[in-house]
Amino acid sequence: MATVNIEKIQRKSGVKYKARIRVSSNGKRVFEKSKTFDKKAHAQQWAKEFVSNLDQHDSIPTNLVKKKSILIGDLISLYLDDEITSRGIGRSKAAVLRRLRTYDIALVRADQLTATHLVKHCRDRLNDETSPLPQTVYQDITYLRSVINVAMPMFGYQANINAHQEAIPTLVKYGLIGRSNTRERRPKKEELLLAEQGLRKRENHRASHIPLVDIFHISLYTCMRLGEITRVTWEDLDLVNTTLTIRDRKDPRRKQGNNSVIPLFPEAAEIIKRQPQISNRIFPYKATSIGAAWQRVCKENGIKDLHYHDLRAEGACRLFERGLNIVEISKITGHRDINVLNNIYLRLGIKNSHLL
């Protein structure tokens, strides 16, 4: 059904009238066209004739429907380069999306994407030379979906937002994608000592400028993520009350405004106080550089399958061992779902109580 709206517009050259025609089907807008005139009568006449022409055809002439199409690879580039959509997507998601641009699916038009395309991509990925796990391919699908879903509202390009909904049940059924297994890795005392020694050696190199050992201990004392550690500022530090404000903590439901104030143990406060105030940030370094140093240290010392993020779980276990209750721990770690702590982090603490 077509609707007509005549809008009065005040411009420097005088008053203008914009005639806007919209056509909806099943509650969704399928066509829109507008034109501006000097006189209201002319705008009304043009709209009347245009709608009459639509009624005669009983449908929108295909030559009038302007569909902006784009290749998925180009759409991903827009998503990564846009200041809004790229904000806070994280290193992992950015890396996955950049990699997606190198596969055949990047050459598919977003408006012509089908479930078959997605299934083929997953089959090809599982058979490529890197031999990824279904959990890894799952990231391809979920991150691509986030790009497809904003193609029209953010960039004005047509995209098939139903392809994922059709493909995912099949992908799951046949094991082409799968969710990551819950990590239950808690480092041994010897591994942490080796890691600290390796970080200190790397830190003492003449080309190094990052206090890797201090950041390592801050990770254990505060349970902060690397991105949070490298983001906190001196203004966030309250030495009177011995607290630290962590802003915009990670939350799957909210991207901003998730601020929390955590208590600082004396050891953590001392580490922060001895940092040189060379920036508004307490640790003005790149999280990627710290993470890369950690990976090299683990490799050099034969420490297998230990992620830097595992220090966050280790820190939570140590809070439990200090005697804090689950509510107190959740306020420090930032977990809104206490069950996550109860089922994973604190279970690690109980299973590894021999470390005490």
Residue pairs with C-beta under 8 A, 6 or more apart in sequence:
1 23
1 24
2 21
2 22
2 23
2 51
2 54
2 55
3 21
3 22
3 23
3 24
4 19
4 20
4 21
4 47
4 48
4 51
5 19
5 20
5 22
6 17
6 18
6 19
6 20
6 40
6 43
6 44
6 47
7 17
7 18
7 19
7 20
8 15
8 16
8 17
8 40
9 15
9 16
9 17
9 18
9 36
10 16
14 38
16 36
16 37
16 38
17 36
17 37
17 38
17 39
17 40
17 42
17 43
18 34
18 35
18 36
18 37
18 43
19 34
19 35
19 36
19 37
19 43
19 44
19 46
19 47
20 32
20 33
20 34
21 31
21 32
21 33
21 34
21 47
21 50
21 51
22 29
22 31
22 32
23 29
23 30
23 31
23 32
23 54
23 60
24 30
30 60
30 65
31 60
31 64
31 65
33 50
33 64
35 43
35 46
36 43
37 43
37 46
54 60
54 61
67 111
67 158
68 156
68 157
68 158
69 109
69 110
69 111
69 112
69 157
69 158
70 78
70 109
70 110
70 151
70 155
70 157
71 106
71 107
71 108
71 109
71 110
72 100
72 105
72 106
72 107
72 108
72 109
72 110
72 113
72 144
72 147
72 148
73 100
73 101
73 106
73 107
75 110
75 147
75 148
75 151
75 155
75 157
75 159
76 97
76 98
76 100
76 101
76 106
76 144
76 147
77 101
78 85
78 155
79 85
79 86
79 97
79 147
79 150
79 154
80 86
80 89
80 94
80 97
80 98
82 154
82 155
84 154
85 150
85 154
86 94
87 255
88 248
88 255
89 97
90 227
91 287
91 288
91 291
92 139
93 139
93 143
96 139
96 140
96 143
97 143
97 144
97 147
100 106
100 140
100 143
100 144
103 121
103 124
103 125
104 120
104 121
104 124
105 117
105 118
105 120
105 121
105 144
108 117
110 148
110 151
110 157
110 158
110 159
110 160
111 157
111 158
111 159
111 160
112 160
113 148
113 159
113 160
113 163
114 160
114 163
114 166
115 163
115 164
115 166
115 167
115 170
116 167
117 163
118 141
118 144
118 163
118 164
118 167
118 171
119 167
119 170
119 171
119 176
121 140
122 137
122 140
122 141
122 171
122 176
122 177
123 176
125 132
125 136
125 137
125 140
126 132
126 134
126 137
126 176
133 178
134 175
134 176
134 177
134 178
135 177
135 178
135 179
135 180
135 181
137 176
137 177
138 177
138 178
138 179
138 180
141 164
141 167
141 168
141 171
141 177
144 164
145 164
148 159
148 160
148 161
148 163
148 164
149 159
149 161
151 157
151 158
151 159
151 161
152 158
152 159
168 177
170 176
171 177
172 178
182 344
183 307
183 310
183 313
183 344
184 344
184 347
184 348
184 351
185 305
185 306
185 307
185 310
185 313
186 310
186 313
186 314
186 317
186 348
186 349
186 351
186 352
186 355
187 195
187 303
187 306
187 310
187 311
187 314
188 355
189 355
191 303
191 306
192 314
194 301
194 303
195 216
195 294
195 297
195 298
195 301
195 303
195 306
196 213
196 216
197 301
198 297
198 298
198 300
198 301
199 212
199 213
199 216
199 293
199 294
199 297
200 212
200 213
202 208
202 212
202 293
202 296
202 297
203 210
203 211
203 212
203 213
209 285
210 285
210 289
210 290
210 293
211 275
211 283
212 290
212 293
214 271
214 274
214 275
215 226
215 229
215 283
215 285
215 290
216 311
217 267
217 268
217 271
218 224
218 229
218 268
218 271
218 272
218 283
219 226
219 229
219 308
219 311
219 312
219 315
220 311
220 314
220 315
220 318
221 264
221 265
221 267
221 268
221 271
221 315
222 229
222 244
222 262
222 264
222 268
222 315
222 332
223 312
223 315
223 316
223 319
223 332
223 333
223 334
224 232
224 246
224 312
225 250
225 309
225 312
226 287
226 290
226 291
226 308
227 250
227 287
228 246
228 249
229 283
229 287
230 281
230 283
230 284
230 285
230 286
230 287
230 290
231 247
231 248
231 281
232 244
232 245
232 246
232 247
232 281
232 282
232 283
233 280
233 281
233 282
234 277
234 280
234 281
234 282
235 280
236 244
236 245
236 246
236 247
236 282
237 244
237 272
237 282
238 244
238 245
238 261
239 269
239 273
242 263
242 264
242 266
242 269
243 261
243 262
243 263
243 264
244 261
244 262
244 264
244 272
245 259
245 260
245 261
246 259
246 260
246 261
246 262
246 334
247 258
247 259
248 255
248 256
248 257
248 258
248 259
249 258
249 259
249 260
249 334
250 258
250 334
251 258
251 334
251 336
258 334
260 331
260 334
262 331
262 332
263 332
264 272
272 282
275 282
275 283
278 284
290 308
291 308
294 308
295 308
297 303
298 304
298 306
312 333
313 344
313 345
313 348
315 333
316 329
316 332
316 333
316 341
316 345
316 346
316 349
317 345
317 346
317 348
317 349
317 352
318 349
319 328
319 329
319 332
319 333
320 326
320 329
320 345
320 346
320 349
321 349
321 356
324 332
326 338
326 341
326 342
326 346
327 338
329 341
329 345
329 346
330 336
330 338
330 341
333 341
333 345
335 341
